[in-house]
Amino acid sequence: MVFYELFCISRTRLVEANLKDLVKQTSLIVMNKGGVVRNLKPLGEKQLPYRIRKHQEYHVQGYQWLMQFDANPTVIGELNKRLKVDPRVLRHAVIRLGSKLEDVVASAEKTGTRV
Amino acid sequence: MLASVYRNTAAKSLKSLVPKIGATSAVSSHNLVARRFKSDDAGEQEESRHHADSLLNIIANSINSQTSGSVANEQFRMARGNFHRGDIYKPSDLNDSKPTTYASPPKPVDQLKILKLNPIVEYKNATLLSHYITPLGRLMSREQTGLSAKNQRRVTKAVRRARAMCIISPTAKLH
């Protein structure tokens, strides 16, 4: 199991239930394959630094959130496939920060990037 | 021109500025079960923000946003007898009968190494990364940032990642 972080920008002005559904579904993809979701962190609705075009629309704001999880590398392909197609998601990236959470924590703690 | 990097506080004094963070905080607070979107305690947030601000100040002061032109210029500046505001001189510096000696500039200090920050983990941290880009959004050279080769590579990677993920702008410095 490797420690990953999914950084996702989803559409603004989603109904709360819809956003929760998105997050839940994403977590379930990981958990159904035997992964462990460590942390779900909302980073807030932000003005994007440049205009994005996704799902045949232009977007200038986005809701950023973070999911940290331990999973098998094979899960990532599945995750990417689903997120690419989901109309609520503007950008997503699964990033491998280290093989273990503990390796990553030390740096993040200092800048308040609470892991 | 590389003044701000060279004249910075020594590594020792920087270490004393870094707040000691207890080992207990991060690891023990993790749950294996996904947490819902709950806001942190106000106190905790304030403290971590305070830490973050002081660290960012340290970094901001270390960046030199202009590169110097020629090497000859640098040698002239480092020569004995060439005085600048704030310099401390001794009587022998006023003695023109002795030949000018060129002092080698002190090694630039890698801020991220001292603060033990990993730029790759901080790809989400637009405020931190903004210190390493010019007002037009371009990456600064190693001369300007004063980072070690390894950290410069990592910062570059972090910035490019942040640009791709719509965290920082490729054409401006917004934070």
Interface residues (C-beta under 8 A of the other chain):
Chain A: F7 I9 S27 V36 V37 R38 N39 L40 K41 P42 L43 L48 P49 Y50 I52 G62 L66 L90 R91 A93 I95 L97 L101 E102 V104 V105 A106 S107 A108 E109 K110 T111 G112 T113 R114 V115
Chain B: V18 I21 S25 A26 V27 H30 N31 L32 V33 A34 R35 R36 F37 D40 S48 R49 H51 A52 L55 L56 L115 K116 L117 N118 I120 V121 E122 Y123 K124 N125 L128 R161 A164 M165 C166 I167 I168 S169 P170 T171 A172 L174
